[in-house]
Amino acid sequence: MFMASQVRTLRARLELRNIRSAKERLLAWLELNGAGVPLSVPTDQPWTEVAADIGLTREALYRALADLSRAGAIRRENGRTILLREQ
């Protein structure tokens, strides 16, 4: 069971890296790691680690976060990133 879980996690990470747009890749990561309604992700790891995990530079990730926030797709508050776009 543990190995199957590891394989699913690895496949998900590979799929994320195949997404060309930084914003779409970040949104996919948020959807994958989010919970609740609306989906939210605790900010318990540095964004630089998230960038490395999903194959982005930290600059590209921060630009994507800013763009998504300005567009109203996400909201960052109280140590969480909340996904606001429709699923």
SEDO-963062 format. One record per residue: residue number from 0; x, y, z of N, C-alpha, C in turn. Coordinates in pm, 1 decimal. Example, Ala and Ser with C-alpha at 12.3 -4.5 7.8 and 13.67 -1.06 7.14 Angstrom:
REM SEDO-963062
SITE    i       n_x       n_y       n_z      ca_x      ca_y      ca_z       c_x       c_y       c_z
SITE    0    1319.0    -569.0     780.0    1230.0    -450.0     780.0    1320.0    -330.0     780.0
SITE    1    1285.0    -225.0     708.0    1367.0    -106.0     714.0    1290.0       3.0     787.0
END
This chain:
REM SEDO-963062
SITE    i       n_x       n_y       n_z      ca_x      ca_y      ca_z       c_x       c_y       c_z
SITE    0      81.9    -118.9       0.0       0.0       0.0       0.0      86.3     125.2       0.0
SITE    1     194.0     124.7      78.1     283.1     239.8      85.8     348.2     267.4     -48.5
SITE    2     391.0     162.5    -117.8     455.6     178.9    -248.7     357.1     237.1    -350.2
SITE    3     233.4     192.1    -345.9     131.5     244.4    -437.7     110.4     393.4    -414.2
SITE    4     111.2     433.6    -289.9      96.1     575.2    -255.9     214.0     655.7    -309.2
SITE    5     333.2     602.8    -295.7     451.6     671.2    -346.4     446.4     684.4    -498.2
SITE    6     399.4     581.5    -567.3     388.6     584.9    -712.6     287.7     691.3    -754.4
SITE    7     171.8     697.7    -687.1      71.7     800.0    -718.5     127.2     940.2    -697.3
SITE    8     200.0     959.5    -588.7     259.4    1090.3    -560.1     360.7    1128.1    -667.0
SITE    9     444.2    1034.4    -706.0     543.7    1062.1    -809.5     477.3    1093.4    -942.9
SITE   10     375.4    1018.6    -979.3     302.9    1046.0   -1103.9     240.7    1185.3   -1102.3
SITE   11     183.7    1223.6    -989.6     122.0    1356.2    -978.2     227.6    1465.2    -995.7
SITE   12     344.8    1446.0    -935.2     451.8    1545.3    -948.6     499.6    1554.5   -1092.8
SITE   13     509.0    1442.4   -1160.6     550.3    1444.0   -1301.6     446.3    1514.2   -1388.0
SITE   14     319.4    1489.3   -1361.4     213.3    1556.1   -1437.1     219.5    1707.4   -1417.6
SITE   15     246.2    1751.3   -1295.7     258.0    1894.7   -1268.8     370.3    1956.4   -1351.4
SITE   16     481.4    1887.0   -1360.3     596.1    1940.3   -1434.0     570.3    1947.8   -1583.6
SITE   17     470.8    1875.5   -1632.9     437.3    1879.4   -1774.9     350.3    2000.0   -1811.7
SITE   18     296.9    2068.0   -1712.5     214.0    2186.7   -1737.6     307.7    2302.8   -1766.7
SITE   19     290.6    2364.6   -1882.7     384.4    2468.4   -1927.6     367.0    2601.8   -1854.2
SITE   20     245.5    2644.0   -1831.4     219.8    2773.3   -1769.1     247.5    2766.5   -1618.4
SITE   21     326.5    2862.2   -1568.3     357.1    2865.8   -1425.2     229.8    2883.2   -1342.4
SITE   22     139.1    2969.9   -1389.1      14.1    2991.3   -1314.4     -69.1    2864.7   -1309.8
SITE   23     -82.9    2797.7   -1423.8    -162.9    2673.8   -1427.0     -96.1    2563.5   -1345.5
SITE   24      36.5    2558.9   -1348.0     108.5    2457.6   -1268.9      85.9    2482.4   -1120.3
SITE   25      92.8    2608.5   -1079.4      70.6    2641.9    -938.6     -73.8    2612.4    -899.3
SITE   26    -169.1    2647.8    -983.9    -309.5    2617.0    -954.8    -330.6    2466.4    -941.3
SITE   27    -268.6    2388.7   -1028.0    -281.7    2242.9   -1019.7    -222.2    2191.0    -888.8
SITE   28    -109.0    2248.9    -847.0     -48.2    2208.0    -720.3    -140.6    2242.0    -602.8
SITE   29    -199.1    2360.8    -607.2    -291.5    2400.5    -500.9    -412.1    2306.9    -495.6
SITE   30    -466.4    2271.8    -612.2    -580.4    2180.0    -617.1    -542.3    2043.1    -561.7
SITE   31    -423.0    1996.9    -594.9    -376.1    1865.4    -550.5    -354.4    1861.7    -399.9
SITE   32    -307.7    1972.0    -343.5    -272.0    1975.4    -201.8    -376.4    2042.4    -113.5
SITE   33    -483.0    2092.0    -174.3    -584.8    2163.2     -98.4    -685.7    2070.8     -32.6
SITE   34    -753.0    2124.6      66.7    -858.9    2052.6     137.1    -964.8    2153.7     178.8
SITE   35   -1085.2    2104.8     197.1   -1193.4    2189.7     245.6   -1266.6    2260.6     133.2
SITE   36   -1367.8    2337.8     175.3   -1446.8    2416.9      81.1   -1450.1    2559.2     134.2
SITE   37   -1394.0    2656.3      65.7   -1317.6    2641.8     -57.9   -1183.7    2573.8     -29.7
SITE   38   -1122.2    2520.6    -134.6    -992.8    2454.5    -119.0    -892.5    2551.7     -59.4
SITE   39    -819.2    2505.2      40.3    -713.7    2588.8      96.5    -594.2    2500.5     130.3
SITE   40    -477.8    2562.6     124.3    -352.6    2493.0     150.1    -278.8    2569.0     259.0
SITE   41    -239.7    2500.9     367.1    -161.2    2570.1     469.1     -23.1    2604.9     413.7
SITE   42      26.2    2719.2     452.6     158.0    2762.1     407.4     259.2    2717.4     512.5
SITE   43     277.5    2585.1     522.4     366.8    2530.8     624.1     504.3    2495.1     569.2
SITE   44     524.6    2516.0     439.0     658.0    2499.4     382.6     691.6    2624.3     302.9
SITE   45     818.5    2658.6     294.7     855.0    2780.0     220.5     816.2    2768.7      73.1
SITE   46     777.4    2881.5      14.5     739.7    2882.2    -126.7     856.0    2841.3    -215.3
SITE   47     979.2    2865.0    -169.0    1094.5    2823.1    -248.8    1099.1    2671.1    -261.6
SITE   48    1056.2    2599.3    -157.9    1049.2    2452.6    -164.9     939.0    2408.4    -260.9
SITE   49     825.7    2477.7    -256.7     716.4    2446.3    -349.3     765.0    2467.3    -492.1
SITE   50     834.4    2578.6    -516.2     886.5    2607.4    -650.3     976.6    2493.7    -697.7
SITE   51    1066.6    2449.0    -613.4    1156.9    2340.3    -650.5    1079.8    2211.6    -676.2
SITE   52     979.2    2182.8    -593.6     899.3    2060.3    -609.6     825.7    2056.7    -742.8
SITE   53     777.8    2173.0    -787.7     698.3    2173.6    -910.7     777.0    2221.9   -1032.1
SITE   54     908.6    2239.1   -1013.5     994.5    2270.1   -1126.9     988.3    2412.7   -1176.9
SITE   55     970.7    2506.3   -1085.2     971.5    2648.4   -1121.3    1084.0    2718.0   -1046.7
SITE   56    1129.9    2829.7   -1101.3    1220.7    2913.6   -1023.3    1137.7    2985.2    -917.9
SITE   57    1201.8    3029.8    -813.6    1125.2    3100.0    -709.2    1065.5    3227.6    -764.5
SITE   58    1137.7    3293.7    -857.4    1085.8    3417.1    -916.9     957.9    3389.8    -996.4
SITE   59     958.3    3282.0   -1074.9     839.8    3246.5   -1153.6     723.0    3212.0   -1062.3
SITE   60     751.8    3143.5    -952.4     644.9    3108.0    -858.7     586.7    3232.9    -793.4
SITE   61     672.1    3325.5    -750.1     622.0    3447.4    -686.0     544.1    3534.5    -784.1
SITE   62     587.7    3539.0    -910.8     510.9    3612.3   -1012.7     375.0    3547.3   -1032.0
SITE   63     371.7    3413.1   -1036.0     244.9    3341.8   -1053.3     152.9    3367.5    -934.6
SITE   64     207.2    3365.4    -813.0     126.3    3395.1    -694.0      67.1    3535.7    -703.0
SITE   65     148.6    3632.8    -740.0     101.8    3771.4    -750.0      -4.8    3784.5    -858.7
SITE   66      19.3    3722.8    -975.1     -77.8    3729.7   -1085.0    -210.3    3665.6   -1045.4
SITE   67    -204.3    3549.5    -980.9    -326.9    3480.2    -940.2    -401.9    3558.1    -833.1
SITE   68    -327.6    3620.8    -743.2    -390.3    3702.1    -638.9    -459.0    3823.6    -700.2
SITE   69    -391.1    3893.2    -790.9    -450.4    4009.7    -858.1    -573.8    3971.1    -939.7
SITE   70    -571.0    3852.2    -998.8    -682.2    3806.8   -1082.3    -799.0    3754.3    -998.6
SITE   71    -779.2    3743.1    -867.3    -886.9    3694.6    -781.1    -901.2    3543.7    -780.2
SITE   72    -799.8    3471.8    -827.8    -805.9    3325.3    -831.1    -765.8    3264.2    -697.2
SITE   73    -684.4    3336.8    -620.9    -641.5    3290.4    -488.7    -644.5    3406.7    -391.4
SITE   74    -646.0    3371.2    -263.8    -633.9    3470.6    -156.6    -538.6    3411.5     -53.4
SITE   75    -444.2    3490.7      -7.7    -348.3    3444.4      92.6    -377.7    3515.5     223.4
SITE   76    -408.6    3436.4     327.1    -438.6    3495.5     457.7    -418.4    3394.0     568.5
SITE   77    -378.2    3441.8     682.9    -364.9    3360.6     804.1    -287.8    3230.8     781.5
SITE   78    -177.7    3238.0     707.4     -95.6    3119.6     686.7    -156.1    3017.1     593.0
SITE   79    -252.2    3058.6     510.7    -317.1    2968.3     416.7    -328.3    3036.2     281.1
SITE   80    -331.1    2955.8     178.2    -361.8    3004.5      44.4    -494.3    2941.4       5.6
SITE   81    -592.1    3025.1     -22.9    -727.7    2979.4     -51.5    -752.5    2991.2    -201.1
SITE   82    -798.4    2882.6    -261.0    -827.3    2878.3    -403.3    -969.7    2926.3    -423.5
SITE   83    -985.7    3033.5    -500.4   -1116.8    3096.0    -517.8   -1183.7    3062.6    -650.3
SITE   84   -1108.1    3012.2    -746.1   -1169.0    2984.4    -875.9   -1255.7    2858.8    -867.2
SITE   85   -1352.1    2851.3    -959.5   -1442.2    2736.3    -960.4   -1367.0    2610.5    -998.7
SITE   86   -1405.3    2500.6    -934.7   -1339.0    2371.8    -959.8   -1407.0    2296.5   -1070.3
END
